[in-house]
Amino acid sequence: LDPNEAMSAQQMLLPKAQRSIDVIKQTLLDARALELALLNDPSSPADDVRVSTIESLWEAEQEEIIFSEDELNMNMKDAKKRYDDPDTFRAWKRAKKKMRTKG
């Protein structure tokens, strides 16, 4: 590469590399938090802290799916047929539960 192409490539790739580094750092922090939450040791955190940590890691990984009112009014059987992906079905169940508790 000539110097201009190298500079151009650096300007394009450096921000992408930095974002990747940030993602990797967060992944390492999450892995360490999960390790500590699952550790069966007398010095481990209290159970409520463990559960909270695991739930927050799980929720952070989940992409929030917005369901329509009609979708949330479906029964379990119809939802299971419609959402054959287990993650989407779980998200639907959580959204339906939230809707019931708010209502």
C-alpha positions in Angstrom: 0.0 0.0 0.0 1.2 3.5 -0.7 1.2 5.9 2.2 -2.2 7.5 1.2 -3.9 4.1 1.0 -2.4 3.1 4.3 -3.7 6.3 6.0 -7.1 5.8 4.5 -7.2 2.1 5.6 -6.1 3.2 9.1 -8.8 5.8 9.3 -11.5 3.3 8.3 -10.3 0.3 10.3 -9.1 1.9 13.5 -12.6 2.8 14.8 -13.8 -0.7 14.0 -10.8 -2.2 15.8 -11.5 0.0 18.8 -15.2 -1.1 18.9 -14.1 -4.7 18.7 -11.7 -4.2 21.6 -14.5 -2.6 23.7 -16.8 -5.6 22.9 -14.0 -8.0 23.9 -13.3 -6.2 27.2 -17.1 -6.2 28.1 -17.2 -9.9 27.2 -14.3 -10.7 29.5 -15.9 -8.7 32.3 -19.2 -10.5 31.8 -17.4 -13.9 31.7 -15.7 -13.1 35.0 -19.0 -12.0 36.6 -20.7 -15.2 35.5 -17.8 -17.2 36.8 -18.0 -15.6 40.2 -21.8 -16.0 40.2 -21.6 -19.7 39.4 -18.7 -20.4 41.8 -19.6 -22.7 44.6 -17.3 -21.4 47.2 -17.8 -20.0 50.8 -16.5 -16.7 49.6 -19.0 -16.5 46.8 -21.6 -13.7 46.8 -25.0 -14.2 48.3 -27.6 -16.1 46.3 -29.7 -13.0 45.5 -26.6 -11.3 44.1 -25.8 -14.4 42.0 -29.3 -14.5 40.6 -29.3 -10.8 39.9 -25.9 -11.0 38.1 -27.0 -14.0 36.0 -30.3 -12.3 35.1 -28.7 -9.0 34.1 -26.1 -10.8 32.0 -28.9 -12.8 30.3 -31.1 -9.7 29.7 -28.1 -7.8 28.3 -27.6 -10.5 25.7 -31.3 -10.5 24.7 -32.3 -8.2 21.9 -35.6 -6.7 22.9 -38.4 -7.7 20.6 -41.4 -5.5 20.5 -44.6 -7.5 20.1 -47.9 -6.0 18.9 -51.0 -6.1 21.0 -52.4 -8.8 18.9 -49.3 -10.9 19.3 -49.4 -10.5 23.1 -53.1 -11.5 23.1 -52.3 -14.9 21.5 -52.6 -18.0 23.6 -49.6 -20.1 24.5 -50.4 -22.7 21.9 -50.6 -20.3 19.0 -47.5 -18.4 20.1 -45.5 -21.7 20.3 -46.6 -22.4 16.7 -45.7 -18.9 15.5 -42.4 -18.5 17.3 -40.6 -21.8 16.6 -37.3 -20.1 17.7 -37.0 -20.8 21.5 -35.4 -17.4 22.2 -38.3 -15.5 20.5 -40.9 -17.7 22.2 -39.2 -16.9 25.6 -39.2 -13.2 24.8 -42.9 -13.4 23.9 -43.6 -15.1 27.3 -41.7 -12.5 29.2 -43.5 -9.7 27.3 -46.8 -11.3 27.9 -46.0 -11.7 31.6 -45.0 -8.0 31.8 -48.2 -7.0 30.1 -50.3 -9.0 32.6 -48.5 -7.5 35.6 -48.9 -4.0 34.3 -52.6 -4.5 33.4 
